[in-house]
Amino acid sequence: MTRTAVLMLVVVAVVATASQTKKTIPEILCPDVYCDPNEYKPVCGTNGVTYSSPCMFTQATCHDPTIFISTQGECKKQCAKWCSNTADPVCGTDGVTYESDCMLDNARCNDATLHLAYRGECGEILCPDVYCDPNEYKPVCGTNGVSLTSLHVYSATCHDPTIFISTQGECKRECLRPCTKEYVPEEECPTLCPLHYDPRCDNNGKVYGNECQLNIAICNDPSLKPGACLLYD
C-alpha cells in the first residue's frame, strides 16, 4: 500500500470519527409553552431585555440558561450621565428638588413627563419685585383663564411657571352653566385678581395662585369646592 493511500485512509477515519462524535451531542429541546399574548407583567432580564411576562422569560431562559430576572417591571434605560458636584438646585414638576439641571435630566431619562418647574429648591420660590404701572391697562389672557395686565404676566408666571399667554385681551368667559328661564345670562364672574402668591387648591387638587383665583374658578364651575393642597417633603 502506498503512502498516499495510507494518508487517505487516515483522513477518512478522522472524518468518520468526528461525524459520529457530532451526532452524540444532544440538542436542546425547549418545551412548546403557550404564553398569553394579552398578559403584560413585564420583567427585566440580566441581559437588559424586557420580557412581557414571566412566561416569555421562561421561554428565553430555555435557550439561554445564563439569564436571570434582574427586576420586576420594564428595564430602565441606561442613560444616566455624569454630573459635577456643583450645587445649583432646581425644582421638578414632581415636587422633588434636584441638585442641578444635570441631575434633573438624569431623572427625566426614565420619566418623560418630568420637567423643570422653577429654579431653586422646591417650596422656596424667589420672585423678583417687578414694578407695574397701575395706570397701564393692556390685558392678556393666561392659560389659567385669568386676565392679567401685560406687565403682571412676568410676576404671575414666576409663581406659577405653567402659566402662558393664551390670547391678547381679556379672557372670554365660556358658559359652563345654563341661562335662566328668561334667557338672561347669569352674573359675570370676575376676571382680575391681585398678584400676591398665597396658594389655594380645589377639591380636584388643582393649585391656584391665591384665593381670588380659586373663587373665579368656582364661579365658573360650581362643581368645584375649596380643597386641601398636597404638600411635598
C-alpha positions in Angstrom: 0.0 0.0 0.0 1.4 3.4 -1.0 1.9 6.3 1.4 -0.8 8.3 -0.4 -3.3 5.5 0.2 -2.5 5.3 3.8 -2.9 9.1 4.3 -6.3 8.9 2.6 -7.5 6.1 4.9 -6.4 8.1 8.0 -8.3 11.2 6.8 -11.4 9.2 6.2 -11.2 7.6 9.6 -10.8 11.0 11.3 -13.8 12.5 9.4 -15.9 9.5 10.3 -15.0 9.7 14.0 -15.8 13.5 14.1 -19.1 12.8 12.4 -20.0 10.2 15.0 -18.9 12.5 17.8 -21.1 15.3 16.5 -24.1 13.1 16.4 -23.7 12.1 20.0 -24.1 15.8 21.2 -27.7 16.1 22.5 -29.7 19.1 21.1 -31.6 21.4 23.5 -35.3 20.8 23.1 -37.3 23.6 24.6 -40.9 22.7 25.5 -43.6 24.3 23.4 -45.1 26.5 26.1 -48.2 28.7 25.3 -47.9 32.3 26.6 -51.0 34.5 26.7 -50.3 37.4 24.3 -52.7 39.7 26.3 -50.8 39.2 29.6 -48.5 42.1 30.3 -46.5 41.6 33.5 -43.0 42.7 32.4 -39.8 41.5 33.9 -36.3 42.7 33.2 -33.7 40.1 32.4 -30.0 40.4 33.3 -29.3 40.7 29.6 -31.1 44.1 29.6 -34.1 42.8 27.7 -37.7 43.4 28.9 -40.0 40.4 28.6 -43.7 40.9 28.5 -44.5 38.2 31.1 -42.7 35.6 33.2 -43.9 33.0 30.7 -42.0 34.7 27.9 -39.0 35.0 30.2 -39.1 31.2 30.9 -39.0 30.5 27.2 -36.0 32.7 26.8 -34.1 31.0 29.6 -34.5 27.7 27.9 -32.4 28.9 25.0 -30.0 30.9 27.3 -29.9 29.5 30.8 -27.4 32.2 31.9 -30.3 34.8 32.0 -32.0 35.6 35.3 -34.6 38.1 36.4 -33.0 41.4 37.3 -36.0 43.4 38.4 -39.8 43.3 38.2 -41.2 45.6 35.6 -39.6 47.0 32.4 -35.9 47.5 32.2 -34.9 51.1 32.9 -32.9 53.0 30.3 -29.2 53.2 31.0 -28.9 56.8 30.1 -27.6 58.4 33.3 -24.7 60.8 32.6 -22.0 62.1 35.0 -22.9 65.2 36.9 -20.5 67.5 38.7 -20.8 68.2 42.4 -21.7 71.9 41.8 -24.9 72.6 43.6 -27.4 74.7 41.7 -30.8 73.2 42.9 -33.8 73.2 40.7 -37.4 72.0 41.4 -39.0 69.4 39.2 -42.7 69.2 38.4 -42.8 66.1 40.6 -42.1 68.3 43.6 -38.6 66.9 44.1 -35.5 69.2 44.5 -32.6 68.1 42.3 -29.1 69.3 42.9 -28.6 70.6 39.4 -30.1 70.6 35.8 -27.9 67.6 35.1 -29.5 65.6 37.9 -32.9 66.6 36.7 -32.0 65.4 33.2 -31.0 62.1 34.6 -34.3 61.7 36.3 -36.2 62.7 33.1 -34.4 59.8 31.3 -36.9 57.4 32.7 -39.8 59.8 33.1 -40.7 61.8 30.0 -43.4 63.7 31.9 -40.9 65.3 34.3 -39.9 69.0 33.6 -38.3 71.9 35.3 -40.9 73.8 37.5 -38.6 76.6 38.6 -35.0 77.3 39.7 -34.2 76.8 43.4 -35.4 74.3 46.0 -39.0 73.2 45.9 -41.1 75.4 48.1 -38.7 78.3 48.0 -39.9 80.4 45.1 -37.9 83.6 45.0 -39.5 86.0 42.5 -38.0 89.5 41.9 -40.1 92.6 42.6 -41.4 93.9 39.4 -43.0 97.4 39.2 -46.2 97.5 37.2 -47.7 100.8 36.2 -51.2 100.7 37.7 -52.5 103.2 35.0 -51.5 100.9 32.1 -54.2 98.5 31.0 -53.1 96.1 28.3 -54.8 92.9 29.3 -53.8 89.4 28.2 -55.5 86.1 28.9 -53.4 83.4 30.7 -53.8 79.7 30.2 -55.2 79.6 33.7 -58.3 81.5 32.5 -57.4 84.7 34.4 -57.0 88.1 32.8 -53.7 89.9 33.6 -52.2 93.1 32.6 -49.2 92.6 30.3 -46.7 93.7 32.9 -48.2 91.4 35.5 -47.6 88.3 33.4 -43.9 88.0 34.4 -44.7 88.1 38.1 -47.6 85.7 37.7 -45.5 83.2 35.7 -42.7 83.3 38.2 -45.0 82.0 40.9 -46.7 79.5 38.5 -44.4 78.6 35.6 -47.2 76.6 34.0 -49.0 79.8 33.0 -48.5 81.2 29.5 -50.3 83.9 27.5 -53.3 82.3 25.8 -54.6 85.3 23.9 -54.3 89.1 23.8 -57.1 90.9 25.5 -59.3 89.8 28.4 -60.2 86.2 28.8 -63.5 85.3 27.2 -65.9 83.6 29.6 -67.2 80.3 28.4 -70.7 79.4 29.6 -70.4 76.5 32.0 -73.9 77.0 33.4 -77.3 77.2 31.7 -79.0 80.5 31.4 -82.1 81.3 33.5 -85.6 80.6 32.2 -86.0 84.2 31.0 -82.8 83.6 28.9 -80.9 86.3 30.8 -77.3 85.3 31.3 -76.3 84.9 34.9 -74.0 87.3 36.6 -70.5 87.5 35.1 -67.6 86.2 37.1 -64.7 88.4 37.9 -61.5 88.1 35.8 -58.9 90.1 37.6 -57.0 89.2 40.8 -54.2 90.7 42.8 -50.8 89.2 42.2 -49.8 88.2 45.7 -49.0 84.5 46.0 -50.9 82.6 48.6 -51.7 79.2 47.0 -55.1 77.6 47.3 -56.4 74.3 46.0 -59.8 73.0 44.8 -61.3 69.6 45.5 -59.6 68.2 42.4 -56.2 69.1 43.7 -55.5 71.9 41.2 -53.4 74.7 42.7 -54.4 78.4 42.3 -52.1 81.4 42.9 -54.4 82.8 45.6 -57.9 82.7 47.0 -59.2 85.2 44.4 -58.2 82.9 41.5 -59.8 79.9 43.3 -63.0 81.9 43.7 -63.0 82.7 40.0 -62.7 79.0 39.1 -65.5 78.1 41.5 -67.7 80.9 40.0 -67.2 79.4 36.5 -67.6 75.8 37.6 -69.9 75.4 40.7 -68.9 71.7 41.0 -65.5 72.9 42.4 -65.0 73.4 46.1 -62.1 74.6 48.2 -59.8 71.6 49.0 -56.6 70.7 50.6 -53.3 71.2 48.8 -50.8 68.3 48.5 -47.5 69.1 50.2 -44.2 67.6 49.1 -41.5 66.9 51.6 
